[in-house]
Amino acid sequence: MDDLSGKIALVTGGGSGIGLASAKMFADQGAQVIITGRRKDVVDQALEHIGRGAIGIIGDVADVSHHETIAHELMRSFGGLDIYMANAGVNTINHSSQVSEAEYEAQFAVNTRGVFFGVQKLAPVMRNGGSVIITGSIASDRYMEGHAVYAGSKAAILAFARCWAVELKARRIRVNVISPGPVDTPILDKLGLPPEARALLEKNVSEAIPLGRLGTPDELGNAALFLASDASSFITGINLRVDGGMSLL
């Protein structure tokens, strides 16, 4: 049921973490995978990991012309798109009183603007029966310290997804959101914490998760694969929380 043979799949932010794990799983199931990212070295390394003829495109999802270019290339090279995973995202942890305009604009530019215009420009080249998967966050509907702006940027895309699930229903394009809880990805490394502080952070976070640990990129990739495949053919407009039960508390 997870077979994606003959499908064309695009994953933004596919160079690491959840995006990379998802892209690898799509490719392993037979899809022609295209990933995007801002850094060529990261994208090139990811392509080696994915293998199976994966293609990389360098660009910034906050730039509308980037999506227009991708749409043109997809039509020229493949005649369309079947799976679109809008995964690229950024997060700056800061108390609301300390958030700068630059931090605010950067998060909404990628997390919200990038998703909206990505779907706007790519939906027209998607084939009927396609699947749109958006990476959200459990921060959108529960309090997480220092995440106010990030939470707001992710809450907006939940509203987008509900609208798109209805707007695209005539073409049988399904639109769903995956909301990860804490996941052990390279984002943790970017916090710049010394090893002992990171270990303490992971311990404290794990204690707030009913399953007692952080998630893995592959676990999120499995959820994305489910929503990309015919195994979820009667599912649209949902917010799938992949969080070890954290949103229950």
ROTI-257216 format. One line per 5 residues: number of its first residue (from 1); their letters; for each residue z, x, y of N, C-alpha, C. Coordinates in pm, whole numbers, plus 50000, padded with zeros to 5 digits. Example, Ala and Ser with C-alpha at 12.3 -4.5 7.8 and 13.67 -1.06 7.14 Angstrom:
ROTI-257216
1> as> 50780/51319/49431/50780/51230/49550/50780/51320/49670 | 50708/51285/49775/50714/51367/49894/50787/51290/50003
//
This chain:
ROTI-257216
1> mddls> 50000/50082/49878/50000/50000/50000/50000/50085/50127 | 50039/50214/50116/50041/50301/50233/49911/50377/50252 | 49809/50347/50170/49682/50420/50177/49615/50398/50312 | 49582/50508/50379/49515/50500/50510/49375/50561/50504 | 49319/50569/50388/49187/50631/50372/49084/50562/50462
6> gkial> 49009/50643/50535/48905/50590/50623/48954/50546/50759 | 49085/50554/50783/49140/50512/50911/49140/50628/51011 | 49126/50594/51137/49136/50691/51246/49269/50666/51316 | 49354/50771/51319/49490/50756/51374/49513/50855/51487 | 49563/50805/51598/49595/50887/51715/49746/50885/51738
11> vtggg> 49806/51003/51752/49950/51014/51777/49971/51097/51904 | 50029/51037/52007/50061/51115/52127/50194/51186/52104 | 50208/51302/52166/50330/51380/52142/50341/51420/51996 | 50227/51454/51937/50224/51484/51795/50254/51628/51759 | 50300/51707/51855/50321/51848/51830/50452/51883/51764
16> sgigl> 50548/51791/51766/50679/51823/51708/50754/51693/51678 | 50866/51708/51610/50958/51596/51588/50896/51477/51518 | 50927/51359/51569/50884/51233/51508/50732/51223/51507 | 50668/51263/51616/50522/51255/51622/50455/51341/51519 | 50503/51463/51501/50446/51553/51403/50468/51502/51262
21> asakm> 50588/51457/51232/50617/51404/51098/50528/51284/51067 | 50510/51196/51165/50427/51077/51144/50282/51115/51124 | 50232/51207/51209/50092/51251/51196/50066/51313/51060 | 50160/51393/51011/50145/51457/50880/50139/51352/50770 | 50223/51250/50779/50222/51145/50677/50094/51063/50682
26> fadqg> 50046/51034/50802/49919/50961/50815/49807/51041/50749 | 49803/51171/50777/49698/51256/50721/49710/51264/50569 | 49831/51277/50521/49852/51286/50376/49807/51159/50304 | 49808/51047/50376/49765/50920/50318/49617/50892/50343 | 49546/50992/50392/49400/50980/50400/49341/50954/50537
31> aqvii> 49424/50939/50640/49371/50910/50774/49314/51036/50838 | 49213/51017/50923/49168/51122/51013/49262/51118/51133 | 49339/51225/51153/49444/51226/51254/49402/51305/51376 | 49432/51248/51493/49416/51317/51620/49552/51317/51687 | 49599/51432/51732/49726/51438/51804/49701/51486/51947
36> tgrrk> 49791/51449/52036/49782/51498/52173/49913/51566/52211 | 49905/51652/52310/50021/51721/52362/49984/51798/52486 | 50085/51843/52559/50059/51913/52684/50040/52063/52666 | 50094/52119/52558/50089/52264/52537/49997/52298/52420 | 49896/52379/52447/49798/52412/52345/49860/52487/52228
41> dvvdq> 49954/52579/52257/50013/52656/52148/50092/52567/52053 | 50161/52468/52107/50238/52376/52023/50144/52288/51941 | 50039/52237/52006/49943/52152/51935/49873/52231/51824 | 49833/52354/51852/49764/52434/51752/49854/52460/51631 | 49980/52488/51656/50074/52511/51546/50091/52383/51463
46> alehi> 50097/52269/51531/50112/52142/51461/49990/52113/51374 | 49871/52145/51423/49749/52121/51347/49749/52201/51217 | 49802/52323/51222/49812/52403/51100/49904/52336/50999 | 50012/52278/51048/50108/52210/50960/50049/52082/50901 | 49978/52008/50983/49922/51880/50937/49808/51904/50839
51> grgai> 49718/51997/50875/49604/52026/50790/49509/51908/50782 | 49429/51904/50675/49341/51790/50645/49248/51754/50760 | 49203/51856/50834/49105/51832/50939/49158/51765/51063 | 49288/51771/51086/49346/51708/51206/49289/51773/51332 | 49283/51695/51438/49223/51736/51564/49328/51727/51675
56> giigd> 49326/51822/51767/49419/51820/51879/49347/51803/52012 | 49408/51728/52102/49357/51710/52237/49471/51742/52334 | 49444/51829/52430/49546/51870/52526/49540/51781/52649 | 49656/51733/52693/49659/51650/52812/49795/51587/52833 | 49809/51518/52944/49934/51456/52986/49920/51304/52981
61> vadvs> 50004/51237/52903/49992/51092/52889/50020/51018/53020 | 50085/51084/53115/50110/51020/53244/49984/51012/53330 | 49880/51083/53289/49752/51085/53361/49659/50982/53297 | 49626/50878/53371/49543/50770/53317/49407/50822/53271 | 49353/50919/53340/49222/50972/53302/49226/51039/53164
66> hheti> 49343/51088/53125/49359/51148/52992/49330/51044/52884 | 49381/50923/52901/49357/50816/52804/49211/50772/52805 | 49152/50771/52923/49010/50734/52932/48924/50836/52858 | 48958/50964/52872/48884/51069/52802/48898/51054/52651 | 49019/51027/52606/49042/51010/52462/48963/50891/52409
71> ahelm> 48965/50780/52481/48892/50661/52437/48744/50693/52422 | 48689/50765/52519/48547/50803/52513/48519/50891/52391 | 48605/50989/52368/48585/51080/52256/48598/51009/52122 | 48692/50917/52112/48709/50841/51988/48585/50759/51956 | 48528/50694/52056/48407/50616/52034/48289/50706/51998
76> rsfgg> 48278/50818/52067/48166/50909/52043/48173/50972/51904 | 48294/51012/51863/48308/51085/51738/48332/50997/51617 | 48402/50884/51635/48445/50805/51519/48409/50657/51529 | 48357/50615/51642/48321/50475/51656/48436/50381/51680 | 48556/50436/51702/48670/50350/51729/48800/50410/51679
81> ldiym> 48905/50330/51682/49040/50372/51648/49107/50263/51566 | 49188/50301/51468/49258/50204/51383/49409/50203/51405 | 49467/50320/51432/49612/50333/51446/49642/50412/51572 | 49724/50356/51658/49763/50426/51780/49914/50432/51785 | 49970/50553/51776/50114/50572/51787/50145/50635/51922
86> anagv> 50198/50555/52013/50236/50602/52146/50377/50659/52136 | 50384/50787/52112/50511/50851/52077/50563/50947/52182 | 50477/51001/52267/50520/51102/52364/50633/51048/52452 | 50735/51131/52470/50847/51087/52552/50929/51206/52601 | 51002/51184/52710/51090/51287/52765/51224/51222/52799
91> ntinh> 51328/51305/52802/51462/51256/52832/51540/51362/52907 | 51600/51323/53018/51693/51409/53091/51826/51337/53095 | 51927/51396/53032/52058/51332/53025/52136/51363/53152 | 52173/51256/53223/52243/51275/53349/52309/51144/53391 | 52426/51153/53450/52492/51034/53503/52408/50976/53616
96> ssqvs> 52406/50844/53627/52322/50778/53727/52344/50833/53868 | 52467/50868/53898/52497/50917/54033/52435/51054/54061 | 52394/51123/53956/52340/51257/53971/52189/51266/53947 | 52126/51155/53914/51983/51157/53882/51901/51182/54009 | 51811/51279/54000/51722/51308/54113/51597/51220/54105
101> eaeye> 51527/51212/54215/51401/51137/54215/51303/51197/54116 | 51302/51329/54107/51208/51396/54016/51239/51361/53870 | 51367/51358/53834/51405/51321/53697/51364/51178/53666 | 51391/51090/53762/51355/50948/53743/51205/50934/53725 | 51128/50992/53816/50983/50977/53812/50924/51037/53684
106> aqfav> 50977/51151/53640/50923/51217/53521/50941/51130/53397 | 51058/51068/53383/51083/50987/53264/51000/50859/53263 | 50990/50793/53376/50909/50671/53380/50760/50703/53372 | 50719/50819/53422/50577/50856/53416/50530/50870/53272 | 50609/50937/53189/50570/50960/53050/50608/50842/52962
111> ntrgv> 50734/50801/52967/50785/50702/52872/50731/50561/52895 | 50700/50528/53019/50662/50391/53053/50517/50383/53098 | 50484/50453/53206/50345/50455/53254/50251/50506/53146 | 50290/50613/53078/50204/50671/52975/50175/50575/52862 | 50276/50498/52823/50257/50399/52716/50170/50284/52764
116> ffgvq> 50199/50232/52883/50124/50116/52932/49975/50146/52944 | 49942/50254/53013/49800/50282/53035/49733/50338/52911 | 49811/50397/52820/49753/50437/52693/49702/50317/52616 | 49785/50215/52606/49742/50094/52535/49630/50023/52612 | 49641/50019/52744/49537/49953/52822/49400/50015/52798
121> klapv> 49394/50149/52794/49265/50217/52780/49218/50229/52635 | 49312/50231/52540/49274/50251/52401/49257/50122/52322 | 49324/50016/52362/49308/49889/52290/49162/49845/52283 | 49082/49861/52389/48942/49818/52380/48860/49891/52274 | 48902/50012/52236/48825/50085/52134/48888/50074/51996
126> mrngg> 48998/49998/51987/49060/49977/51857/48981/49873/51778 | 48968/49898/51650/48900/49801/51565/48992/49684/51535 | 48932/49568/51509/49011/49450/51473/49097/49482/51352 | 49220/49432/51355/49312/49458/51246/49387/49589/51258 | 49378/49654/51373/49445/49781/51394/49595/49767/51415
131> sviit> 49660/49881/51429/49806/49883/51446/49845/49973/51561 | 49926/49920/51653/49984/49997/51762/50133/50014/51732 | 50179/50138/51734/50320/50169/51708/50373/50243/51829 | 50482/50195/51885/50539/50255/52005/50677/50308/51971 | 50702/50433/52010/50834/50491/51987/50926/50454/52102
136> gsias> 51025/50370/52071/51125/50331/52168/51253/50410/52150 | 51367/50344/52167/51497/50408/52148/51604/50301/52141 | 51709/50326/52062/51820/50231/52061/51894/50234/52194 | 51867/50335/52278/51928/50339/52411/51884/50221/52496 | 51774/50156/52459/51724/50045/52541/51814/49923/52536
141> dryme> 51900/49911/52434/51987/49793/52430/52132/49824/52392 | 52172/49950/52408/52313/49985/52392/52345/50100/52486 | 52472/50110/52525/52510/50215/52620/52516/50351/52551 | 52451/50449/52611/52462/50588/52569/52484/50671/52694 | 52587/50750/52696/52627/50822/52816/52514/50911/52870
146> ghavy> 52489/50898/52999/52389/50981/53065/52245/50940/53041 | 52225/50822/52981/52090/50780/52942/52036/50662/53024 | 52092/50635/53141/52053/50514/53215/51903/50510/53243 | 51847/50617/53297/51704/50616/53331/51620/50611/53204 | 51654/50692/53107/51582/50692/52980/51585/50553/52917
151> agska> 51703/50491/52917/51717/50357/52860/51628/50257/52931 | 51624/50264/53063/51540/50173/53139/51392/50192/53109 | 51351/50319/53095/51210/50347/53067/51170/50296/52929 | 51264/50300/52835/51235/50253/52700/51249/50101/52688 | 51337/50041/52766/51350/49895/52764/51221/49828/52811
156> ailaf> 51156/49889/52908/51031/49832/52960/50925/49821/52851 | 50917/49922/52764/50810/49918/52664/50836/49815/52555 | 50962/49773/52539/50988/49662/52448/50925/49534/52502 | 50935/49515/52633/50872/49398/52695/50720/49408/52685 | 50667/49528/52710/50522/49547/52695/50477/49507/52554
161> arcwa> 50548/49556/52454/50507/49533/52315/50504/49385/52280 | 50602/49310/52328/50603/49166/52300/50481/49099/52361 | 50447/49140/52482/50329/49082/52548/50201/49121/52474 | 50189/49247/52437/50068/49294/52371/50050/49230/52234 | 50160/49206/52163/50148/49144/52031/50081/49008/52040
166> velka> 50103/48940/52153/50039/48809/52174/49900/48826/52234 | 49887/48914/52332/49757/48933/52398/49649/48982/52301 | 49690/49058/52199/49593/49115/52106/49583/49039/51973 | 49648/48925/51966/49653/48852/51839/49516/48805/51791 | 49427/48772/51885/49295/48723/51844/49216/48829/51769
171> rrirv> 49249/48954/51794/49182/49065/51726/49264/49117/51607 | 49372/49049/51577/49460/49085/51466/49515/49227/51478 | 49530/49274/51601/49593/49404/51625/49743/49382/51633 | 49816/49449/51545/49961/49436/51541/50026/49539/51633 | 50131/49498/51703/50200/49586/51796/50349/49584/51763
176> nvisp> 50403/49698/51728/50544/49708/51690/50609/49830/51753 | 50741/49824/51764/50819/49933/51821/50912/49990/51714 | 50923/50121/51710/51025/50189/51631/51129/50243/51728 | 51256/50207/51706/51363/50257/51793/51454/50350/51714 | 51434/50480/51731/51519/50576/51660/51660/50580/51718
181> gpvdt> 51756/50610/51631/51886/50655/51676/51878/50807/51691 | 51991/50874/51695/51988/51020/51706/51915/51084/51587 | 51819/51170/51618/51737/51234/51516/51741/51385/51539 | 51749/51460/51433/51753/51606/51441/51612/51659/51466 | 51575/51669/51592/51442/51716/51633/51459/51833/51730
186> pildk> 51349/51900/51766/51358/52011/51862/51413/51972/51998 | 51421/51841/52028/51479/51799/52156/51623/51848/52167 | 51695/51852/52055/51834/51900/52058/51839/52046/52102 | 51741/52124/52060/51738/52265/52098/51718/52281/52249 | 51644/52185/52310/51614/52194/52452/51736/52165/52540
191> lglpp> 51845/52115/52478/51966/52091/52556/52033/52221/52597 | 51997/52331/52529/52050/52462/52566/52195/52483/52529 | 52243/52411/52428/52383/52423/52389/52404/52544/52298 | 52517/52614/52313/52548/52721/52218/52575/52659/52080 | 52563/52739/51972/52575/52684/51836/52700/52601/51813
196> earal> 52815/52648/51864/52940/52574/51839/52940/52439/51912 | 52881/52436/52032/52875/52311/52107/52778/52213/52041 | 52668/52266/51991/52573/52177/51922/52637/52120/51796 | 52709/52203/51721/52775/52155/51599/52875/52045/51631 | 52948/52061/51740/53045/51959/51781/52973/51831/51823
201> leknv> 52862/51846/51895/52784/51729/51935/52736/51652/51813 | 52680/51722/51716/52629/51656/51596/52743/51587/51520 | 52859/51652/51516/52974/51592/51447/53016/51463/51516 | 53028/51467/51649/53071/51349/51723/52970/51235/51711 | 52842/51269/51720/52739/51166/51709/52737/51107/51568
206> seaip> 52749/51193/51468/52746/51145/51329/52859/51048/51300 | 52973/51070/51364/53087/50981/51342/53063/50843/51401 | 52965/50832/51493/52933/50702/51553/52822/50630/51478 | 52775/50689/51369/52666/50631/51289/52721/50588/51154 | 52707/50461/51117/52760/50415/50989/52718/50499/50869
211> lgrlg> 52595/50549/50869/52551/50632/50756/52600/50776/50767 | 52669/50810/50874/52742/50935/50883/52663/51060/50911 | 52542/51049/50962/52461/51168/50991/52349/51132/51086 | 52284/51237/51140/52164/51217/51219/52046/51185/51127 | 51947/51120/51183/51826/51095/51107/51738/51218/51104
216> tpdel> 51634/51212/51024/51536/51322/51017/51401/51271/51066 | 51316/51362/51116/51182/51320/51157/51106/51250/51045 | 51122/51296/50921/51050/51234/50810/51092/51089/50789 | 51220/51060/50813/51266/50921/50797/51201/50832/50902 | 51183/50882/51022/51111/50805/51124/50964/50798/51091
221> gnaal> 50909/50907/51035/50770/50907/50994/50742/50803/50887 | 50836/50787/50795/50820/50684/50691/50813/50545/50751 | 50894/50521/50855/50891/50391/50922/50758/50371/50993 | 50708/50476/51057/50579/50466/51124/50467/50441/51023 | 50473/50509/50910/50371/50490/50807/50371/50346/50757
226> flasd> 50489/50290/50740/50500/50150/50699/50430/50058/50798 | 50455/50078/50927/50396/49991/51029/50247/50018/51050 | 50202/50137/51013/50060/50169/51026/49978/50112/50912 | 50042/50087/50798/49970/50053/50675/49968/49903/50649 | 49894/49865/50546/49887/49725/50506/50017/49673/50447
231> assfi> 50111/49764/50420/50242/49720/50370/50313/49632/50472 | 50275/49644/50600/50337/49563/50706/50236/49466/50767 | 50141/49421/50689/50029/49342/50741/50070/49209/50805 | 50192/49159/50776/50236/49032/50834/50351/49054/50933 | 50353/49172/50994/50460/49207/51087/50399/49247/51221
236> tginl> 50439/49178/51326/50399/49216/51462/50506/49173/51561 | 50519/49249/51667/50613/49215/51774/50757/49249/51744 | 50784/49335/51644/50923/49364/51610/50969/49494/51675 | 51102/49507/51683/51166/49632/51722/51243/49681/51600 | 51187/49778/51530/51247/49828/51407/51344/49940/51441
241> rvdgg> 51472/49915/51427/51574/50016/51456/51592/50106/51334 | 51563/50234/51354/51578/50332/51247/51688/50426/51294 | 51812/50382/51275/51924/50446/51344/52049/50465/51259 | 52034/50448/51128/52152/50465/51042/52259/50361/51067 | 52225/50252/51135/52321/50146/51165/52395/50165/51297
246> msll> 52358/50263/51376/52432/50293/51499/52433/50176/51596 | 52326/50099/51600/52320/49986/51695/52416/49873/51657 | 52477/49880/51538/52573/49778/51497/52708/49797/51565 | 52735/49916/51613/52868/49948/51664/52873/49945/51817
//
